[in-house]
Amino acid sequence: MTRNLPNYRIDVADALRGIAVAGIILYHSVEHFDIFTNDPIVYTLPCDELVGKVLAWLLSGKMYGIFAMLFGLSFFIMNDNQQQKGRSFSGRFAWRMCLLFVFGLINVAFYDGDILMLYAVYGLLLIPISYLPSQVVWCIIAVLAIQPVELFCLLSGTTIDHSTLFEIYDKTIRLHENGTFMENAINNLQYGFELNLRFNVFSGRLTQLLCLFILGMQLGRHRFLYNEGRNLQIWHIILGLSILIVIIMSLVDFGVMAPWLTPIYNFCILIMITSAVVSAWYAFQRVRNALRHLCFFGRMSLTNYLLQSIIGSFIFCGYGLACYRLVGITYAVLIGLVMVIVQYTFGRYWFKSHPRGPLEGLWRKLTWINIKSSSDAEDKGPNNKKK
């Protein structure tokens, strides 16, 4: 659906992307970058359990989702800009996903929880879906949002065997604790994609991830992230409804329905966070001024994601500083916060002389290889002039 409307850069999307990546770094630190050890931790605090629960509620299953949603938004903007020029973006986007898969292979060598390879595979599904009418796409989103796999298992009594997932996790964690970097890299490259796919099935993200990709595309289609028309009122309504649903679900004991309802609960919190940020961004100048700092962080999301894998794994794995057995949750969060600050400082320095992040610039050049393009679709607009 092309309406020949300009797709200039959306600052609030960059801020949301920055929040998502920062949140991913913090929660990966809480999890000691996927090292769940039974060994005693040297330095702990009485508040560790509370900090872990609060951050799990706020970040786990939400930050990756915001990241996925904005991935779908980026796809729409690039696709729509090419359609407005009378060009098809399908083949070029498929190539772009191949490049992302390669970035994922590099990333998974350091961190077994890589999401880039799955994003690359799921991203290909956006191509055929983008040709469907908007009403059909909303129906697909609704079906995926109700967690159809988990609902089917609940109604039919079917049980999915996750024993292989736990076996791979156990082997991988032992290597993180005691293996060399090369042993970890080989294991991660061999099992990383399978591990994350199985975890997506286990956690209810199998269909939710695709749902969020498509939802992001629809946000772009209908220009919901621009401050136009009644958009701000719509976001206020979404915020109010999501808060109400989250409160009600927080008071309910899910019981045997937990595998089905927990992903839906996380989805509602994700929507609450997103609508709160968008509503506050457009309603309050002070919020914009405060969150604008995260725009730089969000514009380097791919670079920052890969950097956190390299830095975080070295800090927590046994082949590095082995902090997995040294620090409890609170200290780990402080380490994650330092990582965010260091990467943010690097980003501010980098953008003084570059229009894009290091990997973002490389990804763009390789995406448009053999094509002379004046500007990437997302880089248009009055808020993104080259310095």
LINTA-V510510 format. One line per field, one symbol per residue. ss: DSSP state (h for helix, s for strand, l for the rest). psi: psi as a letter, one per 20 degrees, with the letter a starting at -180 (. if undefined). burial: # if it has 9 or more other ideal C-beta (glycine too) atoms within 8 Angstrom, else .. A space follows every 50 residues. Layout:
ss: ???
psi: ???
burial: ???
This chain:
ss: llllllllllhhhhhhhhhhhhhhhhhhhhllllllllllllsllllhhh hhhhhhhhllllhhhhhhhhhhhhhhhhhhhhhhlllllhhhhhhhhhhh hhhhhhhhhhlllllhhhhhhhhhhhhhhllllhhhhhhhhhhhhllhhh hhhhhhllllllhhhhhhhhhhhhhhhhllhhhhhhhhhhhhhhhhhhhh hhhlhhhhhhhhhhhhhhhhhlllllllllhhhhhhhhhhhhhhhhhhhh llllhhhhhhhhhhhhhhhhhhhhhhhhhhhhhlhhhhhhhlhhhhhhhl hhhhhhhhhhhhhhhhllllllhhhlslhhhhhhhhhhhhhhhhhhhhhh lllllllhhhhhhhhhhlllllllllhhhllllllll
psi: opjkqpmrpohhhggghggggghggghhggjklknnqiqppgorqhjggg gggghghhgpigghggggghghgggggggghhhhjkqpigghhghhhggh hghhggghhhoikpihghggghhhihghhiiqqhhgghggggghhjmhgh gghghijpppojhhghggggggghhhgirrgggggggghhigggghghhh ggijighhghghghggghhggjkhjqmqcjghhghgggggghgggggghh ipohcijghghghgghghgghggghgggghgihphhgghgihhiggghik ggghghghgggghhghqhicikihjgqagghhghghgggggghggggggg ihjqirrghgggggghgkpjpophqqhijqrijlqp.
burial: ......#############################.#...#..#...#.. ##..##.##########################.....#..######### #.######.###.##############.##.#.#..##.##..##.#### ####.......#..#..##.#######.#.#.###.###.###.###### ##.##################.###.....##.###.##..##.##..#. ...#....########################....##..##.####### ##################.#.############.###.##.###..##.# #..#..#####.##..##.......######..#...
